[in-house]
Amino acid sequence: MDTPTNLGTSPICDGEQMTGSADVLSNLLDSRYSCRAFLSKEVPREDIERMLRMGQRTASWCNSQPWRVHLTSGAATERLREAVYAQGASGELDPDIAGPVEYRGEYADRRRNAGYALYNALGIARDDYARRGEQMLENFRFFGAPHVAVVTTDKALGVYGAVDCGGYVANMLLAAESLGIAAVPQAAVPMASTALHRELGIGDDRDIVCAISFGYADETHPANTCRTDRATLDDTVVWVTD
């Protein structure tokens, strides 16, 4: 019987490799942030395809892989930017998937603090509602990104499909970070669903879950100095031992 080649690997070596992989993942998680100002430079097609292939390894219910991505570059991004901004600025929003009914307690606090962190980075006073409104509309400009990936799910899969797409988006963000690509996941963009369905030819049988705008970060822009904190394990984990 042939001996599998991995049996000769020492447990110490395996442990060291696992530790190294964990460190790589930890560093990617720590370094990634939501980019809100991009350069116009496009990402090479081969890097985009590599990012997509990594995202494609995402686990899903029954291996259904419900995500479908409409990804724009060049003139297509500009056409979509114009259409999405027009609907967003009109205030006539119509998301396929309803947003939260309410942010309560710590969720409201975290949402508020994230907003204040961004406003502080941009020098926007908390009571300057005009500038806050202008900054919100930048979502519909994709923050100047040269590429947008619009992620949809089969409507019939309901919440299961949306959850799977969430995992896909998380892995895409890490894949982008590993390739030196800046990205931001956006829940605001799907609020202009009429424009997205029309411009991208997305059928009524699919729900738009979110968008990922990506490219290369404008590191001189103050928006990209914004960072948010994370809750502790004590805040998010209930240990059940008995």
N, C-alpha and C positions, 0 to 999 in steps of 0.2 A: 504493500500500500504506500502510495506517495505521501510524504509528510508535508502538510501545508507550510508554506514558507514563513507564515507569521508566528508559528510555534517557537521559532528560535529567538524571538524578540523577548528581551528581558522585561519583567514587570516594571523595573525601575525606568527603563527607557520609555515604555508605554505611558507611565505616569508623568514623565517629563514632557512627552508630546502632548498629553491631554492638558497639562497645566499651561503649556505654551499656547494651545488653541484657545483655552479659556481666557488667557490674557489678551489675545488678539481680539476676541469678541468683546471683552470688557472695555478695551480701548476704543473700539468702534462705537459702542454704546455711549461712552463718556464724551467722545469728540463730536458726535453727530448733533446738529442743531437745525432748527427750521430757518432756512435762508429766506430772507425777505428783500433781497436786492441782488440782481444778477447782471453779469456782463452779457453782451450780445453774442459773444463767441459760442458757436454751436459745439456740441459734443460729437466726437467721431462716431460714425455708425457702428463700428466694431465694439466700442465701449458700451453703447446703448444696448446692443444685442447681448453682450456679456452680462450686463446688469439684469436684463430680462430673463436670461437663462437661469441666473441664480434665483431670481424671484419665483421662477417656475417650479422650484423644488419645494415650495410651501406645502405643508400638510393641509388636507381638506377633508370634510365629511365624506366618507365613502369614496375618496379620491375623485370627487366630482369636478374639482378644479373649475369653479364657476366663473372665475374672473375672465373678462375680455377687456383688452386695452386698446383704446384708440390713441395713437401717439403722433403728435404733430411736430413738424420742423419747418423752418423757412417760412414761405408765404402762407402756408396753412396755419401756422401759429399766429401770424399777424391777423389773418382773417377771423380766426376763432377769438382772438383777444378783443377785436373790435365788436364782434357780435355779443360776446359774453358781457363785456363792459356796458354795452348799450342796455341790455336787459337788467343788469345789476344796478346801474345808476337810475333806472326808471323806478325801482322799488317794486316791480311786479315779479316777485320771486315765486317759484313753483317747484320746489324740490320733489323728486320722486319718492324719497324716503323722509318722513317727517322728522324734524329735529327734536331735541329734548323738550319735554313738557315743562320742566323747571329744573334749575340748578339750585340745590338746597345744601345748607350746612357747609361742610368742608369742600364740596364740589364748587359751590358758589365762591368760596374764598379762593380756591386755586385758580379758578377762571379769572376772577378779579385781579389777583396778583400777577397773573401772566400778562394781562392787559396793561397793568401799571408798569411792569418791567419794560414792555415795548415802548410805551409812551415816554418813559423816563429816558430810554436810550435815544429817542428821537427828539427829546426836548419839548414834548407836548404836555402842556399843563392838564391836570385832571379835569378842569372845568372848561377846557377849550374844545367844545363839542364839534365845532366846525372842522378843526384839523383832525380830530378823532374820526369824523365821518369820512374825510378825504383819505385817511390812511386805511380805513376799512375797505374803501372802494379799490384800493390797490390790489386786493385779492382778485378782483375781476380783470385786472391787467396781468395777472400771473406774476406780479412783482418784477416784470421785465424779463422773465425767463424765456430762453429761445425754444424750449420744448415743454409740452404738456402731455402727460399721460392721464387719460380719463378712464377710470376703472368702473366697469359695470358688472352686474350679476343678473342671472336669469330671474325674472320676477317670480316665477313659480317656486323658487327655492326659499323665498322669504328670508327670515332672519338667519337661517343657516348659511345661505349664500353670502349674506352681508358679513357675517362673522369670518368666513373663509377669506373674503376679500380684505378684511382688516389684517389678517395674518400675512397675506400677500403684500400688502402695502408696507407693513413693518419690515419684511425681509427685503423689499425693494429699497427702502431707505438705507438699510445697512449695506446692501450691495453697492448702492451709489457711493456711500461714504468710503467703502473699501477701494473704489476706483477714482477717488478724488473728485467726485461729482457732488455738487451741492444740490439740495432738494428741500421741498416743503410740501407736506401733505395738506390738502385744503378741503375743508367741508363747505366753505363759502361758494366755491365755483359751481357745485351741483345745484345750488339754489337757482341758477339760471338754466334750468333743465330744458326749457323750450329751445333756447339758442343752441345748446349742446346737441340735442336730438336732431335738430334741423341741419346744423352745419356738419355734423359728423355722420349723419345717416344712421343714427342709433334707433332701432325699432322700439315700438311700444312694449314689446315683450321683455325688455331689459330695464332694470333700475340703475340709475347712475349713483354710485356709492360715494366716490370722492375723486379728486384730481391730485396728481403729483406734478408740480412744476419743478423743472430741474435745468441745470446748466452749470456754470461756474460762478462762484460767489464774487460779488463786488466787495472786496475786503475793506474798501475805504468808506463804505456806507455805514452810518451809525446804527441802522436797523440790525446789522449783522453782529453787533456787540451784545445784543440781547440774549440772555440765557435764563431758563426757568429751572426751579429746583424740583426735587422729587420727594414724595412722602417717604417716611421711614417704614421699615417692615412692621414696626409696632402699630402703625396706622393702617396697614393694608392686609396683614396676615393674622388669621385666628388659628393658633396652634391647638389641635385637638389630640391629646395624648392619653386620655383615660376612657 
